[in-house]
Amino acid sequence: GPGAIFWMWVIAFFGMATIYAEAVLAQVTRIKKADGSVHGGPVYYIHEAFPGVLGRVLAVFFAIAITLALGFMGCMVQSNSIGETSSMAFGVPAWIIGVIVAAIAGFVFLGGVKRIAAITEKLVPLMALLYITGCLLVLAMNYDHILDTFGMIFYYAFNPEALLGGSWGAALKTAISQGAKRGLFSNEAGMGSTPHAHALANVKHPHEQGVTAMVGVFVDTFIVLTLTALVVISTLYTDGGILASGTAEGVSKTNMAQLAFASVFGNGIASVFIAVSLLFFAFSTILSWNLFAKINVTYLFGPRAAKVFSFVAIIFVFLGSCLSNDLVWELADMFNNLMVIPNALALFALSSLVLKHLDN
């Protein structure tokens, strides 16, 4: 329900501190090989936090967990979303979309078409601007519901049983849990995924990369996701909305945004707009998560294993488009929890090192 958005904000607020620490530590503990390549990420600062056997065990645990969580399960969520939204927009079976996405991803994974990654990198910011513009247009058309929308977010954050039913404690647990899961899934603060990218940045001081990481979480959650939430709640949950009384048949995690945009732009335009936006957002995520997982596969088994991993990852991208929406989300959430544990332990253990660089 709408209350989950409040808890998503709370998680993101503290997540800005967590991701600052991740980015700083990724910069501080990264290593440069003789060939000039840079290697960094949680496995390196886990070793720094826990020298000896414990550090090796936690680093291996993390590497396995992120490979499963992002390389396999996370990519299934992305291809599932692409398949469902594209199926609704273009009337093509989701599995056919899965074949196409898996084929294109495979070219990039195996180094065949590097240009696709470069094109995606340029198009995603443009799509983000178009998406934000679309959200603002919907909100402008529903301006009379905006105050009610914020009211619902705060009301159901602390009184979720009014919408979800059941006891107050169970409903509140569900609202907080969903807010935490979706917030974590979107901005990745504390998961240990983004440090792989932050380690590669060229900055004068680790603090600079830490601030950049914080800005990323802010834009992701407090701007893009909040706009999405306001659009969905103002059109579907307020008076006259199809979810005003709770749940409705035919509404799922994947099609909520399409239904919300359809209330202003009509089914055809809305379905295509969301499908194309999600295609770029989700596909670029598949590429980056594959890279993060591949770094850890190389750490575990060496560079030769990376190609084997890529072939298996392509299969999972396809499978995601065929499986049920709820199943792929539950799998992703479970494995995300596993990779957070060793990463969080290392962040706490190295908090004094983070503060030292902040003071500098």
N, C-alpha and C positions, 0 to 999 in steps of 0.2 A: 504493500500500500504506500501512499504518499509519505508516511512517516519515515520510511527507510531512507528517504533523501536527506533528512536531517542528520541521521547517523552516518550517512556517506560523507556529509560535510565534516563531521567531527573526526572521522577516520582520516580524511584528506588533510585536515588542519594539522594533526599530529604527524601525519605522513610526510608533510613538508620538512619536518625536522629529521625524520628517519631517512628520507632520500638525500638530504643534505649530507648526513653522515656517510651514506653509501657512496656518494660521488666523491667526497673528500678522501675516504679510505681507498677507493679505487685508484685515485690519482697517486696517493702516497705509496701504495704497495705494488703498483704495476712494475713490470720488469721489461727491459729492452734487450732483445736478443742481438747476437752479433750481426745478423743480416739487416738490422734496423727495425724489425717488426716489434710491435708493442703488445704485451700480453697482460691482461688484468681482469679483475672480477672478484667475486666473493671467495673463491677457493684460495686466492692469494692472501686476502686479509684474514681469513679463517686461520690459516697457518701462522700469521702474525699474532693473532689473538691467543691461540692455543698451540704453542710449540710442542713437538713430540707426537706421540701416538694419538692422543685425543684430537689434535688438529688434523692429522691425516684422516682419521675416521670421519670427523664432521665434514671435511672437505669432500671426501668421496661420497658421503651421504647426500650432500648438497648437489654435487655434480649429477648423481643418478636422479635425484628428485626433479631438478630443473629440466633434465632431458625428457623425463616422462611428462612433467607438468606443461612445459611450453612446446617442446619439440614434437610431442605427440598429442596430448589431450587438449592443450590450448589451441593448437592449429585446427583441431576437430571442431571446436566451438566456432572459430572464424569461418571455416568452410560451410558449417551448418547454417550459420546466419546468412552467408552469401547465397547458398542454395535455396533457402526458404523465401527470402525476399525477392530473389530473381525469379523464382517459380511463380510467385504471386504477380510480379510485374509483367513477365513475358510469357507466362503459360507454358514454360518448358519444365519438364520433370527435374526435381532437385538433383537427382543422381547424374543427369547429363551435365548440369552446371558443375557438379563435383568433378567429373572427368576433365572438363575444360580447365577449371582452376588448378587441379592437380597437375595437368600437363604443363601449364604455364609456370607453375611453381617449380616443377621438376627441372625445367630448362634453367631457371635461376639457381636452384640448389646445386645443380651439377656443373654450373659455370658455363652453360651453353649460350645463354643470352643475357649478358650482363646489362645490356641497354635497357631491358625491362625494368630492372631495379632503379636505374637512373631516371627513367621516365616517371616511375611511380613517385620517386622522391620529389620531383618537381610538381607533379599533379596533385599530390595530397594536400599541400597548403592551400592550393586554389580551391579544391573541393571543400576544405574546412571553411574557407571564407564564404563559399556559396551556401553551405549547410547552415552556418550561423545566420546568414542573411535570410534564408528560408524560415528559420526558427523565429527571427524577429518579426517577419511578416505575419506569421501565424499568431504570435502574441499581440501584434498590433490589431489584428482582427478580433482578438478575444480580450482586449484590454480591460473590459468590465469584469472579467473573471480572475484577473491577476492577484488582487488582494485576497480573494477567496482561496486561490491556489496556495499562497504562502500560509494562509491561516490553516489550511488542511495539512500542510507539511508539518507545522509545529504541533497541531492538535493530535494528529495520528502518531507522531513520534512518541508521545507519552500516554496516549489513549488508543492504542492500536486495536484493542479488543472490540471497539465499536464497529470496526470494519472487518476484522479477521475472524471475530467470534472466539469462543474459548475463554480461558481464564486470562486475567490481566498479565500475569507473569509470563505465561506461555506466548501470548501475543507480543509482548514487549521483547522477549527473547528473539522471536521471529523477525521483528522489525529491525532490531539492532544487528542481528546476524546477516540479514539480507543487505543492509546498508554497508556493513563491513566487507562482505564478499564482493559486492558490485564495485565499491570504492577501490578495494585492493586490486580487483581484476582490471580496472580501467587505468589507474595511475601507477600501479605496480610498486608503490612506495613500501619498502620493507621486504619485498619478495626476493630481492637479489638478482633481478634480471637486468635492470638498466645500468648497474655498475659496469657491465661489459662494454657498453657504449661510452660511458663517462671516462673509462680508463684510457680510451683512444684519443680523447680531446687534447688539443695543444693549448694550454693556458699558462699564465705566468705563476699563478698560485692556486693550490687545490680549492681554496675558498671560492674562487671565481666559478669553478665547475659546480660546486655545491649550490651556489645561488641560482645558476642556470637550471639545475635539477629541480629546485624549489619552484621556480617560475613554471616549469613544465607541468608539475602537479597542479599548480593554481589554475593555469589555463585549461588543462584537461578537465578537472573536476568542477571548479567554481565557475567556469564560463561555459564550456561546451556541454558537459553533462547536466549542469543546472538548467541551461536553456532547453535541452531535450526533456528534462523532467517537467519544467514549466509548461512546455507545449503539450505533453501527454496529459498532465493533471488538469490543465485548464480546459482541454477539449473533451477528455474522456471521463473525468471524475466529478467535475462540478455539475451544477443543476442542468439536467438535460443530457448529460454525457452517458454513454452506454455502460460505464462502470460506476455510476453514481451510487448504486446500491450494493457494490461489492464486486463480484465476479460476473462475467458474461460469457456465453458460449461463443467460440470462434476467436477469442482474444488470447494471444500468447505473448511470451517475452519478445518474440521476433517481430510480430506485426503491429505492436502497439504504436510505434512511431508512424508507420504507414497509415494506420487508421486516424491518428491525430492530424497528420498533414492532409489527409483526404477530406477532413471536415472543412478545409478552406480551399484547397486546390482541386478537389475531385479525386476519385479513385485512380484514374489513369495516370495523371501527372504525379500524384503523390507516390504511387507505387514505384514508378520509374525513378523518381528523384531519390528516394530512400535506397532503392536497390543499387543505383550507380554510386551514391555516396558511400554506402556500406562496402561495396566492392573495393573501392580504393582504400578505405580505412582498414578493412579486415585483411585485404591482400598484403598491404604494406606491413601489417602486424605479423602475418604469417612469415614474411621474409626476415624480419628482424628477430623474431623468436627462434626461427630456424638457425640463424647465425649464433644467437646466445647459446642454444643447446649444442650446436656443433663445436663451439669453443670448449665446452665441458666434456663432450665426447672425446675430443682430442686430448684433453688433460687426462682422462681416464685410460684411454686405449691407444693413443697415438694418432698421427694424421691419416693413416690408412683406414682407420675405422670410420672417419668422417664421411667417406663416400658411401659406405654400407648404411650408415645412419640416414643419409639423404634419401636413399631408395626406400627405406622403411617409412620415413616421414612422408613421402609422396603417397604411400598407401593410406596412411592415417588422414591425410588431407582429403582424399576421396571418401573414406569411410565416414568422415564427419558429415558429409552431405546426405548420407543414407540413414543415419541413426536418428533416434528421437531427440527433440530439442532438450527435454529435461535430463536425459541420460548424459549427454555430452557436457552439460553445465555441471551436473553433480560430480562427474569424473574430474573436470577441471578444478572445481573448488577443493576437492579432496587432495589432489596432488599439489595444488598451490599451498595448502596448509603445511605440507611436508617440507617444501623448500624454504618456507619462512623460518622454521625452527632453528637450523644451524646458522642462518644468516643473522637472525635477531640476537642469538647468543653472542656472536662475534661483534655485533654493533655495541652491545652493552659492555663487553669486555674491553673494547677499544675507545670507549666514550671519552676518556681523558686525552687520548691522541687527537680525537676530533676537536675537542675544546682547545687544545694547544694550537692547532692550525687556525681555528677561529680567532683566538686571541692575537695571533700574528697578523 
